[in-house]
Amino acid sequence: MNSSSASLPGEDMVREGLEDLEQGRVTDYSLLVLIASPRLRGLGLTIPERKTNVPFEHQLYERLEERLGAGAHSYYNGLIRRIVSYARGMDRELSRTCQ
């Protein structure tokens, strides 16, 4: 990630998720980055490949449900909104620098 993305919403989650992936840790943020990996790769980020039989979305939701019970749904949706917001912000930043 470049320094221009430092102020983007969700940037902290992406950084932490990438660090977790590099360390081989399965965390909420690493799963979130893997869920968004096609979009993030399209924006120039390097996301490690991970193979799995269970979709990353399901893995994340199950982790949240274990911890939060009925609150998992709204928390999951909030995480997805933040990563989408980050990707949109990155896209705007890249558009500005390419002009």
Contacts in CASP RR format, 6 or more apart in sequence:
PFRMAT RR
TARGET T0000
AUTHOR 0000-0000-0000
METHOD contacts of the structure
MODEL  1
MNSSSASLPGEDMVREGLEDLEQGRVTDYSLLVLIASPRLRGLGLTIPER
KTNVPFEHQLYERLEERLGAGAHSYYNGLIRRIVSYARGMDRELSRTCQ
1 11 0 8 1.000
1 14 0 8 1.000
1 15 0 8 1.000
1 18 0 8 1.000
1 45 0 8 1.000
4 93 0 8 1.000
4 97 0 8 1.000
5 11 0 8 1.000
5 89 0 8 1.000
5 90 0 8 1.000
5 93 0 8 1.000
8 85 0 8 1.000
8 86 0 8 1.000
8 89 0 8 1.000
8 90 0 8 1.000
8 93 0 8 1.000
9 82 0 8 1.000
9 85 0 8 1.000
9 86 0 8 1.000
9 89 0 8 1.000
10 82 0 8 1.000
10 83 0 8 1.000
10 85 0 8 1.000
10 86 0 8 1.000
11 86 0 8 1.000
13 29 0 8 1.000
13 32 0 8 1.000
13 33 0 8 1.000
13 79 0 8 1.000
13 82 0 8 1.000
13 83 0 8 1.000
13 86 0 8 1.000
14 29 0 8 1.000
14 33 0 8 1.000
14 40 0 8 1.000
14 45 0 8 1.000
14 83 0 8 1.000
14 86 0 8 1.000
16 27 0 8 1.000
16 29 0 8 1.000
17 27 0 8 1.000
17 29 0 8 1.000
17 30 0 8 1.000
17 32 0 8 1.000
17 33 0 8 1.000
18 30 0 8 1.000
18 33 0 8 1.000
18 45 0 8 1.000
18 47 0 8 1.000
20 26 0 8 1.000
20 27 0 8 1.000
20 29 0 8 1.000
20 30 0 8 1.000
21 30 0 8 1.000
21 33 0 8 1.000
21 34 0 8 1.000
21 47 0 8 1.000
21 48 0 8 1.000
21 50 0 8 1.000
22 48 0 8 1.000
24 30 0 8 1.000
26 59 0 8 1.000
28 60 0 8 1.000
28 63 0 8 1.000
28 64 0 8 1.000
28 79 0 8 1.000
31 56 0 8 1.000
31 59 0 8 1.000
31 60 0 8 1.000
31 63 0 8 1.000
32 60 0 8 1.000
32 79 0 8 1.000
32 80 0 8 1.000
32 83 0 8 1.000
33 40 0 8 1.000
33 47 0 8 1.000
33 83 0 8 1.000
34 47 0 8 1.000
34 50 0 8 1.000
34 56 0 8 1.000
35 56 0 8 1.000
35 57 0 8 1.000
35 60 0 8 1.000
35 80 0 8 1.000
35 83 0 8 1.000
36 83 0 8 1.000
36 84 0 8 1.000
36 86 0 8 1.000
36 87 0 8 1.000
37 47 0 8 1.000
39 87 0 8 1.000
40 47 0 8 1.000
40 87 0 8 1.000
40 90 0 8 1.000
41 47 0 8 1.000
43 87 0 8 1.000
43 90 0 8 1.000
43 91 0 8 1.000
43 94 0 8 1.000
50 56 0 8 1.000
52 59 0 8 1.000
60 76 0 8 1.000
60 79 0 8 1.000
61 72 0 8 1.000
61 76 0 8 1.000
64 71 0 8 1.000
64 72 0 8 1.000
64 75 0 8 1.000
64 76 0 8 1.000
65 72 0 8 1.000
68 75 0 8 1.000
END
